Amino acid sequence: MADEFLSQEEVNLLLETLGKEEKKEVSKEEEKVKPLDLNLFERISAGRMPGLELIFEKWASSLRKGLTSLVATIPDVYKENISIVRFREFISKLPLPCAIGILVIEPLVGQSLIAIDPKLIYMVVSNIFGGGAKPYKIEGKDFTRIELRLIQRLLNICYQELEHAWSPFLSAKIVPVGIETNPALLTIARAKEKFILLKLNIVIENNEGYIYLAIPETSISPYKDLLKSSAGVEFKGIKKEILKIYEGVPLKLEVVLGRSQISFQKLLELKVGDVIVLDRPLKEPLEAKVENIPKLLVFLGQVGRKKAIKIAKDSYKED
């Protein structure tokens, strides 16, 4: 019976072994459990950025005017939807071939894409050459030189109007990078990178085509606080419209030759030929007023048979 009991040394060794196993299990659990980073859940929602929606609305509206210069009929442009998709998901849905313009929207970081539905390209080609705006089968067909030239013109219109759409709140510059016709060859982003995707529906003679604008989510992130509020964008846009209205308003401009003080008695004695000396030296610029407000300093001169003034300083304040 004595042989069935463990010695003290064996008991101690057994306890140490069990303790080490428990520590290993705890350490494994600690490795699995990581602190939750709330920033991972902070994602841009296109629906919560009225400023960005305003830019997209303006782009769609101005594209209608831009495309009118290219096709014989007036097209209709509708903003179909705004979504957030992964880069791999977006390019997998594009047909082959597809006209894809690669661009940079400075000062945004990263490259964006404008993809034109090939059906829209063939509709425009047909319309330009006098036919109806009807789409054709395009699977596996390469674009001709004429079609590639038309694609470049379409993209130039898109670039120009997109730059104009950003202008009310951000001095953006569109820098074209290149054109790709095979979506599978695009390598501007990682497969899982997220893009804000705008889909525009273009209708020409009851036939539909699409234009996509894809902007990296990381490009918009630095400006998301600004884009969450459209008040500033709307105000700047309204301000420009107001300035346009007031550009044609006539204003009274007058030049003050100088000043002098005389007594009432001398005023009564004035007659033709008398000379009154003014306080301005001959070579000193004169004061010009706009609606009785001093605005300019000018020099007096002559153009033809009329007096004229030459601006010496574009802003003026009385001391």
C-alpha positions in Angstrom: 0.0 0.0 0.0 2.9 2.4 0.7 4.0 2.1 -2.9 0.6 3.5 -4.1 1.2 7.0 -2.4 3.2 9.7 -4.1 6.2 11.1 -2.5 6.4 14.8 -1.6 8.8 15.5 -4.4 6.4 13.9 -6.9 3.5 15.9 -5.6 5.5 19.2 -5.9 6.5 18.3 -9.5 2.9 17.5 -10.4 1.6 20.8 -9.0 4.3 22.8 -10.9 3.3 21.1 -14.2 -0.4 21.9 -13.7 0.4 25.5 -12.9 2.4 25.9 -16.2 -0.5 24.4 -18.2 -3.0 26.9 -16.6 -0.6 29.8 -17.5 -0.4 28.6 -21.1 -4.2 28.4 -21.4 -4.6 31.9 -20.0 -1.9 33.3 -22.3 -3.5 31.7 -25.3 -6.9 33.3 -24.3 -5.1 36.7 -23.9 -3.7 36.4 -27.4 -7.1 35.8 -28.9 -8.7 38.7 -27.1 -7.7 42.1 -28.5 -9.0 45.6 -27.6 -11.8 46.9 -29.8 -10.7 49.8 -32.0 -13.8 51.9 -32.5 -12.2 53.7 -35.4 -12.6 50.6 -37.5 -16.4 51.2 -37.5 -16.0 54.8 -38.6 -16.8 54.6 -42.3 -18.0 57.3 -44.7 -21.6 57.0 -45.6 -22.4 58.8 -48.9 -25.9 59.5 -47.7 -24.6 61.4 -44.7 -22.5 63.8 -46.8 -24.8 66.4 -48.3 -21.8 68.4 -49.5 -20.7 65.5 -51.7 -24.2 64.9 -52.9 -24.4 68.5 -53.9 -21.2 68.1 -55.9 -22.6 65.0 -57.7 -25.9 66.8 -58.4 -24.0 69.8 -59.9 -21.8 67.4 -62.0 -24.9 65.6 -63.4 -26.6 68.9 -64.2 -23.5 70.4 -66.0 -22.9 67.1 -67.9 -26.2 67.5 -69.6 -25.1 70.9 -71.0 -21.6 69.5 -71.9 -23.0 66.5 -73.7 -25.4 68.7 -75.7 -22.3 70.1 -77.5 -21.4 66.6 -78.7 -24.7 65.0 -79.7 -27.5 66.4 -82.0 -30.2 65.8 -79.4 -30.5 67.0 -75.8 -29.7 64.1 -73.5 -31.2 63.5 -70.1 -28.8 62.9 -67.2 -30.1 61.3 -63.9 -28.3 60.5 -60.7 -29.3 56.9 -60.2 -27.5 56.1 -56.9 -24.5 56.6 -54.7 -23.0 53.6 -53.0 -19.8 52.3 -51.4 -18.2 49.3 -53.0 -14.9 47.5 -52.9 -12.6 48.0 -55.9 -12.7 44.3 -56.9 -16.5 44.3 -56.8 -16.7 47.5 -59.0 -14.3 46.4 -61.8 -15.9 42.9 -61.9 -19.2 44.4 -63.0 -17.7 46.5 -65.8 -18.1 45.1 -69.3 -15.3 44.3 -71.7 -14.4 46.6 -73.5 -15.1 49.6 -71.3 -13.9 53.2 -71.6 -12.2 54.0 -68.2 -10.6 57.3 -67.6 -8.0 57.3 -64.8 -7.6 60.7 -63.1 -6.4 62.5 -60.0 -8.7 65.1 -58.3 -6.1 67.5 -56.8 -5.7 68.1 -53.9 -7.4 64.7 -53.1 -5.0 61.8 -52.6 -5.1 58.7 -54.8 -6.5 58.0 -58.3 -10.2 58.1 -59.3 -12.0 56.5 -62.2 -14.7 57.6 -64.7 -16.1 54.6 -66.5 -18.3 55.1 -69.6 -20.7 52.3 -70.6 -19.8 51.1 -74.1 -23.5 51.2 -75.0 -23.4 55.0 -74.4 -20.3 55.3 -76.7 -22.0 53.5 -79.6 -25.2 55.5 -79.0 -23.2 58.8 -79.3 -21.3 57.5 -82.4 -24.5 56.6 -84.1 -26.1 59.9 -83.2 -23.1 62.0 -84.5 -23.1 60.2 -87.9 -26.8 60.9 -88.4 -28.3 57.6 -87.3 -30.5 56.8 -84.3 -29.0 56.6 -80.9 -29.2 52.8 -80.7 -26.7 50.6 -78.8 -25.0 47.6 -80.5 -23.6 44.3 -79.3 -20.2 45.0 -77.8 -18.9 41.8 -76.3 -15.3 41.2 -77.2 -15.2 44.0 -79.8 -12.3 46.5 -79.6 -12.8 50.2 -80.0 -11.9 51.7 -83.3 -9.7 54.8 -83.7 -12.7 57.0 -84.3 -14.4 55.6 -81.2 -11.2 56.1 -79.1 -11.2 59.8 -80.2 -14.8 60.1 -79.2 -14.0 58.5 -75.8 -11.3 61.1 -75.3 -13.8 63.9 -76.1 -16.4 62.4 -73.7 -13.8 62.1 -70.9 -12.6 65.7 -71.5 -16.2 66.9 -71.0 -16.5 64.8 -67.9 -13.2 66.2 -66.5 -14.1 69.8 -67.3 -17.6 69.6 -65.7 -16.3 67.6 -62.6 -13.7 70.3 -61.9 -16.4 72.9 -62.2 -18.6 70.9 -59.8 -16.0 70.9 -57.1 -15.2 74.6 -57.4 -17.8 76.1 -55.0 -16.0 74.7 -52.0 -12.6 73.3 -53.1 -10.2 74.6 -55.7 -9.9 71.3 -57.4 -7.9 70.5 -60.5 -8.5 67.4 -62.6 -5.3 65.7 -63.9 -5.9 63.0 -66.5 -3.6 60.0 -66.0 -4.6 57.7 -68.8 -7.3 55.5 -70.5 -7.9 51.8 -70.0 -10.3 49.6 -72.0 -9.8 46.4 -70.0 -11.1 46.5 -66.4 -9.0 43.5 -65.4 -5.8 45.5 -66.1 -6.6 48.2 -63.6 -4.2 48.2 -60.7 -4.8 51.6 -59.1 -6.0 50.2 -55.8 -6.1 47.0 -53.7 -8.9 44.6 -54.2 -10.6 45.3 -50.9 -10.1 49.1 -51.0 -13.4 50.9 -50.7 -14.6 53.4 -53.3 -17.5 55.9 -53.3 -19.4 55.1 -56.5 -21.8 57.4 -58.3 -23.9 56.0 -61.1 -25.4 58.4 -63.7 -28.1 57.3 -66.1 -27.7 59.0 -69.6 -30.8 58.8 -71.8 -30.5 59.7 -75.5 -33.6 59.2 -77.7 -35.1 56.7 -75.2 -32.0 54.6 -75.1 -29.9 54.4 -71.8 -26.3 54.2 -71.0 -24.3 54.8 -67.8 -21.3 56.8 -66.6 -19.7 55.8 -63.3 -17.5 58.0 -61.1 -15.4 56.1 -58.5 -13.5 58.0 -55.8 -11.4 56.3 -53.1 -12.9 56.5 -49.7 -9.5 57.4 -48.3 -9.4 60.5 -50.6 -12.6 61.9 -49.2 -11.7 61.2 -45.5 -9.7 64.4 -44.9 -12.7 66.4 -46.1 -15.5 64.5 -44.6 -16.3 67.1 -41.9 -16.6 69.8 -44.6 -18.7 67.5 -46.8 -21.1 66.6 -44.0 -22.4 70.2 -44.1 -23.6 71.6 -47.4 -24.2 75.1 -45.9 -20.8 76.4 -46.8 -20.9 74.9 -50.3 -24.3 76.3 -51.0 -23.3 79.7 -49.7 -20.3 79.9 -51.9 -22.3 78.8 -54.9 -25.0 81.4 -54.1 -22.4 84.1 -53.6 -21.0 83.4 -57.1 -24.5 83.6 -58.6 -25.2 86.9 -56.8 -21.9 88.3 -58.1 -22.9 87.3 -61.6 -26.2 89.2 -61.3 -24.5 92.3 -60.0 -21.8 92.4 -62.7 -24.1 94.4 -65.0 -25.2 96.9 -62.4 -24.1 100.5 -63.4 -22.1 102.4 -60.8 -21.2 106.1 -60.6 -17.5 106.8 -60.8 -16.2 110.4 -60.2 -12.7 111.9 -59.8 -12.0 114.6 -57.3 -9.5 117.1 -58.9 -8.8 118.8 -55.5 -10.3 121.0 -52.8 -10.0 124.7 -51.8 -11.5 127.0 -49.3 -12.7 130.5 -50.1 -14.7 133.1 -48.2 -18.3 133.9 -49.0 -17.2 137.4 -50.1 -14.7 136.0 -52.6 -17.3 133.7 -53.9 -19.5 136.7 -54.7 -16.6 138.4 -56.4 -15.8 135.5 -58.7 -15.9 136.2 -62.5 -15.0 134.4 -65.7 -11.2 134.0 -66.0 -10.5 133.9 -62.3 -8.1 131.1 -61.2 -8.7 129.0 -58.0 -5.7 127.1 -56.7 -6.5 123.6 -55.5 -4.8 121.7 -52.6 -3.4 118.9 -54.8 0.2 119.1 -56.3 0.3 118.7 -60.0 2.1 115.3 -60.0 0.2 113.8 -57.2 -2.5 111.1 -57.9 -6.2 112.1 -57.7 -8.9 110.6 -55.6 -11.6 108.5 -57.5 -14.9 107.6 -55.8 -17.3 104.8 -56.6 -20.8 105.7 -55.4 -19.3 108.4 -53.2 -16.9 106.0 -51.6 -13.1 106.6 -52.1 -11.8 103.5 -54.0 -8.9 104.4 -56.3 -6.0 106.7 -56.7 -5.6 107.8 -60.4 -3.7 110.1 -62.7 -5.5 112.5 -65.1 -4.9 112.0 -68.8 -6.4 112.1 -72.3 -7.6 109.4 -74.8 -8.4 110.9 -78.1 -10.6 114.0 -77.5 -11.8 112.8 -74.1 -10.3 113.1 -70.6 -9.2 109.8 -69.1 -7.8 108.4 -65.9 -5.0 105.9 -65.2 -5.3 103.8 -62.1 -2.2 104.2 -59.8 -3.5 102.2 -56.8 -6.4 99.8 -56.9 -7.6 100.4 -53.3 -7.7 103.6 -51.4 -8.5 104.5 -47.8 -8.6 108.0 -46.3 -6.2 108.6 -43.5 
